[in-house]
Amino acid sequence: MNTNQLAASTGAKIDRATEWLPVIESAMREFGIDTKARQAMFLAQIGHESGGMHYTVEIWGNTAAQIRYEGRANLGNTQEGDGFRFRGRGLIQTTGRYNYEKTAAALGIDCVNNPDLLAEPSNAARSAAWWWQSHNLNRFADTGDIVGCTKVINGGTNGLEQRKKLYTAAMLAVPEIVEPIEAPAPQPTGGIFALIIKFIQLIFKGRS
């Protein structure tokens, strides 16, 4: 994949695509996002979620929904200030102490004590790809089910039209993935090997 293909698939500007390309490719390899259809769906979704690879931290407006993060048991926000501390980060917005703890264990990074680690490009990409794998979103990508995939990520269908446009663009832009065919190991036919064979043959000939 090149920067133009990544930009088309995510809505990112070229400078952003250039910055993000290596870490996104690495994350997709690590977590099994390994076909054209899977990569197209993944890129379209993270492109929407991150505003074209622009945001890795939730824009905080102290909205009613954000205020409700505080004290939410299903997010594991049990300590004062957890709502803001564990606001959405990464290319698929990891939110809440509980989800940060799971991500920390999966990726081997201490994003619980240092939440901003998830905003760094490599961790932002890896956390998104790990979350994708852990929720088996490849099953939606394999059938082209963008609505089903969006509902898992978003809890609804917010931004569905833009996600569809990015997915269509990504299916055109993402290259086909061809697995390399391993050549059979060459058999030694000359040099010292040939001399050894000739020596063994002479020994057996002398015994006959």
C-alpha positions in Angstrom: 0.0 0.0 0.0 1.2 3.5 -0.7 0.3 6.9 0.8 -2.1 7.8 -1.9 -4.0 4.6 -1.4 -4.1 5.1 2.4 -5.3 8.7 1.9 -8.1 7.6 -0.4 -9.2 4.9 2.0 -9.3 7.0 5.1 -10.0 10.5 4.0 -6.6 11.6 5.3 -4.4 14.3 3.8 -1.2 13.1 2.2 1.0 14.3 5.0 -1.1 12.4 7.5 -1.1 9.3 5.3 2.7 9.5 5.1 3.0 9.6 8.8 0.5 6.8 9.5 1.3 4.3 6.7 4.0 2.3 8.4 2.3 1.9 11.8 -1.1 1.0 10.2 0.5 -1.6 7.9 2.3 -3.0 10.9 -0.8 -3.1 13.0 -2.9 -4.8 10.3 -0.2 -7.5 9.9 0.0 -8.1 13.6 -3.7 -8.6 14.1 -4.8 -10.5 11.0 -6.4 -7.8 8.9 -4.9 -9.5 5.9 -7.1 -9.4 2.9 -8.2 -6.5 0.6 -11.8 -6.6 1.9 -10.6 -6.6 5.6 -8.2 -3.8 5.1 -10.7 -1.7 3.1 -13.3 -2.1 5.9 -10.8 -1.4 8.7 -9.4 1.7 6.9 -12.8 3.1 6.2 -13.9 2.7 9.8 -10.7 4.2 11.4 -10.8 7.0 8.8 -14.2 8.0 10.0 -13.5 7.5 13.7 -10.3 9.6 13.6 -11.6 12.4 11.3 -9.2 11.4 8.5 -6.4 10.2 10.7 -6.4 13.6 12.4 -7.7 12.9 15.9 -6.4 10.3 18.3 -8.0 11.9 21.4 -11.7 12.5 21.8 -12.6 16.1 21.4 -13.8 17.1 24.9 -16.7 19.4 25.0 -18.0 18.4 28.4 -21.2 17.3 26.7 -24.0 15.5 28.4 -22.8 12.2 27.0 -19.2 12.9 28.2 -20.4 14.0 31.6 -22.1 10.6 31.9 -18.7 8.8 31.5 -18.0 9.7 35.1 -19.0 6.9 37.5 -20.2 4.5 34.7 -19.8 1.0 36.0 -19.9 -0.6 32.6 -16.8 1.4 31.6 -15.0 0.6 34.9 -14.9 4.3 35.8 -14.8 3.8 39.5 -12.5 6.6 40.6 -13.2 10.3 40.6 -12.0 11.9 37.3 -12.0 8.6 35.4 -14.5 9.9 32.9 -12.2 12.6 31.6 -9.0 10.6 32.3 -10.1 7.6 30.2 -11.9 9.5 27.5 -11.6 8.1 23.9 -8.1 7.6 22.5 -6.7 5.7 19.6 -8.0 5.3 16.0 -11.0 3.4 17.4 -11.8 5.4 20.5 -10.9 3.3 23.5 -13.0 4.7 26.3 -13.2 3.9 30.1 -10.8 2.5 32.7 -12.0 -1.1 32.0 -11.2 -0.9 28.3 -7.8 0.8 29.0 -7.0 -2.0 31.4 -7.8 -4.7 28.7 -5.9 -2.8 26.1 -2.9 -2.4 28.4 -2.8 -6.2 29.0 -3.2 -7.0 25.3 -0.6 -4.6 24.0 1.9 -4.6 26.9 1.8 -0.9 27.5 0.9 1.0 30.7 -1.9 3.1 29.3 -3.8 2.9 32.6 -1.2 5.0 34.4 -0.3 6.9 31.3 -3.5 7.2 29.1 -1.9 9.4 26.5 0.2 6.4 25.4 -2.9 5.4 23.4 -2.7 8.7 21.4 0.7 7.9 20.0 0.6 6.7 16.4 1.9 3.2 16.9 -0.3 2.5 19.9 -3.3 4.2 18.4 -3.0 1.9 15.4 -2.3 -1.2 17.4 -5.1 -0.6 19.8 -7.6 -0.2 16.9 -6.3 -3.3 15.2 -6.4 -5.3 18.4 -9.9 -4.2 19.2 -10.9 -5.1 15.7 -9.5 -8.6 16.1 -10.9 -9.1 19.6 -14.4 -8.2 18.4 -14.1 -10.4 15.3 -14.9 -7.6 12.9 -13.3 -9.5 10.0 -16.5 -11.4 9.8 -18.3 -8.2 8.7 -15.5 -7.3 6.4 -15.5 -10.7 4.7 -19.2 -10.2 3.7 -19.0 -6.5 3.0 -21.5 -5.8 5.9 -20.6 -2.2 6.7 -23.8 -1.7 8.7 -23.1 -4.6 11.0 -19.5 -3.5 11.5 -20.5 0.1 12.2 -23.0 -1.0 14.9 -20.3 -2.9 16.8 -17.9 0.0 16.7 -20.4 2.9 17.2 -23.3 1.2 19.0 -25.5 2.6 16.3 -25.1 3.8 12.7 -23.7 7.4 13.3 -21.7 8.6 10.3 -22.8 5.6 8.2 -22.9 7.5 4.9 -19.4 8.7 5.3 -18.2 5.3 6.3 -19.9 3.9 3.1 -18.1 6.5 0.9 -14.8 5.7 2.5 -15.4 2.0 2.2 -16.2 2.3 -1.5 -13.1 4.4 -2.0 -11.0 1.9 -0.1 -12.2 -1.1 -2.1 -11.0 0.7 -5.2 -7.7 1.9 -3.6 -6.5 -1.0 -1.5 -4.3 -3.4 -3.6 -5.0 -7.1 -3.8 -2.9 -9.0 -1.3 -1.0 -11.9 -2.9 0.7 -14.3 -0.5 4.2 -15.1 -1.7 4.7 -18.7 -2.8 7.7 -20.2 -1.1 10.1 -21.8 -3.5 11.2 -25.3 -2.6 14.6 -25.5 -0.9 17.3 -26.0 -3.4 18.9 -29.5 -3.3 22.7 -29.4 -3.2 24.0 -30.9 -6.5 27.6 -29.9 -6.7 30.7 -28.9 -4.8 31.6 -30.8 -1.6 28.3 -32.6 -1.6 29.1 -34.2 -5.0 32.5 -35.3 -3.8 31.1 -36.9 -0.7 28.6 -38.9 -2.7 31.3 -40.0 -5.1 33.5 -41.1 -2.2 30.7 -43.1 -0.7 30.0 -44.8 -4.0 33.7 -45.7 -4.3 33.6 -47.3 -0.8 30.6 -49.4 -1.6 32.0 -50.3 -5.0 35.2 -51.5 -3.3 33.2 -53.7 -1.0 31.2 -55.4 -3.7 
